[in-house]
Amino acid sequence: MSNEEQHIGKSLAEILAVRKEKVQKIRDLGIEPFAYEFSRTHSYEEIINNFDELQETVTVRVAGRIMAIRKMGRASFSHIQDMNSKLQLYIQENKVGKKQYELFGLLDIGDIIGIVGKVFKTRTGEITVFAEELHLLSKNVRPIPIVKEKDGEVFDAFSNKEQRYRQRYLDLIVNPEVKDTFIMRSKIIQWCRDFLNERGFIEVETPTLQPIYGGASARPFKTFYNALNQEFFLRIADELYLKRLIIGGFEKVYEIAKNFRNEGIDRNHNPEFTALEYYQQFVDYNFLMDEVEAIFKTIAEKIGKSSVEFGEYTIDFTNSFQRRSMFDLLKEHVGIDIYGMPEENLRELCIEKGFEVDKSVGYGKLIELLFDHFVEHKLIQPTFVTDYPKAISPLAKTSRDGKEDIVERFELYIAGQEFANAFSELNDPFDQRERLEGQSRLREAGDEEAQTMDEDFVTAMEYGMPPTGGVGIGIDRLVMLFTNQRYIKDVILFPQLRS
């Protein structure tokens, strides 16, 4: 801890003034406090893992941020931190010289330095670099939170959630284990890519700004395209563009895309989120259930686990995922067989169950309401829910078992959350037009999340769309599951917060 930080009650302004003075003192020594470069030879892990080969014979060049300083006259210890670990330094005046040791006396926790020296073990057995040269790479002028640790116990942790989200850079410095979540996020995305690339899929990019939004039931963010003098929307999904590519002759396509839905924020939802969508010609939703199950089991295999802890649950990936009809689940948990129930009777049932619904809430939304309240949170182990109402699935094919009001769609639920959504994609342009027109009528009746009519998409379908299966998987939730994070903001590096 630096001298000015030991002064209880010293204001931030006073600390900043002292730091500014130090910058000038360093310059007066003829040293630039904000360097251009430093050539490293080893990471800390490489030094620790190869200590026997390196000790006292090989000169190493390491760099990192100072996280602890113990100044003791003419010899001092310090700990520096790189991306993955911490390393101890030993600095002795008669080794680095008077000028560099004077520089060390002006350093603070948070400064970034480079060290040249040889490695040895102290009497306590800690691997340490004995400094021969000290290089200041960046002077810290604003104090970072100081986390104290003793006997494995952490004190004064930088733990305020909102502050950590707002200042993620500080969170990563002070709580370096947070990096592990985002390193795993990168790996999970790469494993999804590898899974699809190995099966012949092509990764593509579709517009983020769209003149007509569609592909999901959600409210959009609006913007204005000055060059075209036209209102545009941030995409809520990339589905309709990916299907255009299927129509155009691509057999297998996918995109990992940022989507934007102007909706509420809670621990499982963020208006800006990342989704994987992929589409394949000549397959249906039965094929996709096997494939989605394989994606989840592949990720579990890559991280070396047959089960994962997720909050209070242990999710088992050794067994086949369950497959249950939505209406069977509703019958089981509501106690009434509601398949085929007239809309008015269904509305009365919802009112009887304590929901406030009026005539603007249609049949499909009433089913969703009952499912969300009575069933969803009880689906803990991986479960494919099938047989969705056509009224809330305007892009899926009608069930081939003769139920005209049901579509071939599934959603994957784990630990009471939805992780994937998939259809046997509707490829009949006449049916598609009729359903999107029905969605337009719902919008006129006040349903802001009903889908919009996209004439160009229907036109594209009229040229002939092959039988197709399509899947959407929420990447953020996927990362939450495999890193045991119960809040979506903990897997997003820079979540948006109210000003």
C-alpha positions, 0 to 999 in steps of 0.5 A: 500500500502506498503512503498516501493510501495509508493516510485514513481520510485522505480524499480522492482529490488529494490522492490524485494530486499526489499521484500527479506529483509522482508522475513529474518526479519520475519524469525528473529522473529522466524516465517516461512514465507511460512507455511505448513497449516492453518485450516479454519472454515468459508468462507467469505460468510458464515460469511456474511450470518450468521453474526447474529449467529456469531457476537462477540460470535463465534471464526472464522478462516479465510484465504486469500490474502491481497488486501488492508492495512491501517496501523494506529499506534497501530491499522490497517485495512486490506481487504483479498480476498478468492475465492468468496469475500472480508472481512475486518480485524481489527488488534490491537497491544494489542489484537494480541501482540507485536510480531504479530503486528510487523509481520503485519508491515512487510506485503504487499498487496499480502501476504496470511494470516490466522486470528483467531478472532470474527466478529463484525460490524464497525461504518460504518456497515462493517462486520469485523473480530477482530483479536486475532491471525495473521498467515503468510501463504505465503509472497508475494515477487513480487508486484501484480498490485494494483487496486484502487476502490472508490465509485464503480469506478475502477482505474488502472485496470489490463486490458491489454488483452494479459498480462491477458492471459499470467499471468492468475494467476494475472488476477484471483487475481486482477480481481476476477470476471473473476473466475465467467466465469470459474465457469460457464464453469465448471457448463455448462460442468456438465449440459451437462454431466447430460443431457446425463447421464440421457438419458443413455449415457456412457462417454468414452475416446478415443485416443488423439494421433492417427496414422491417423487423421480424423472425420473433415476437418482440418489440424493436429498437428504432433508429433513422437511416439518414442516407436512405431517409427512412426509419430502420430497426435493430434486428430482433432476430436474423431468421428471415434473412437466413431463410432467404439464403436457404431459398437462394441455395445455401444448404446449411447456414448459421450466424452468431449475432447480436439481437436487440429486443426493446423489452424488460431486464431481469436476471435471465433477459437482457435487451441486447443479447447474443444468439446462434441461429442455424438452418439446414435444408431437408431436415425437420424438428425431430432431426434438430432435437438430436442435434441440439442435444449433441451440441449441449453434450459436446460442450459438457464433454469439452469442459470434461464434465458429465454434469454441471452445477447450476445454482441449486441444481445439478444438471445431468448430461449423461441421459437422453433429454426428455421430450414432452408435449406442452399440453401433456405438461399443462394437464399434469401441472394445471390438472385440466386437459386444455387441448381443444378448449375454446378460447373463452373457456381458456380465458375464464380458466386463466381468470380463475387461476388469478391472472388478469386477462382481457379480450385482447389476449388471444388463445396462444398467449393464454396458453403461454401464460399458463405454461410460464406460471405452472410448468416452466420452472418445474423443468429442471433436467434438459427437456424438449417441449413440443406441440406448440399452438400455431397462434404463437408460432407463425413461422413453423409448419403445421403438425403432420399428425392432423392437429391443425392448431399445433405446429412442429416446434420445440423449446429446450428447457433446463433449470426452468429456463428456455435455452433453444427454440426450433421449428420445422420451418414453414415453407408454404408461401400461402400459409405464411402470408395468411399467418403473418396477416393474422399477426398484423391483426393482433398488432392492430388489436394492441399486441406490440410483440406480434410479428410484422408482415414482410412482403419481400420474405413471402415473395422469396418463399414463392420462388420455392423454399425447400423443407428446412429445420431451423434452430435458435440458441441463446449464447448468453444463457448457454454460458450461464449454464456452463459457468454456473452464473445465475445472472445474465449480466455476469456473462456480458462484459459490458451490460447496459445500466440506467445512467 
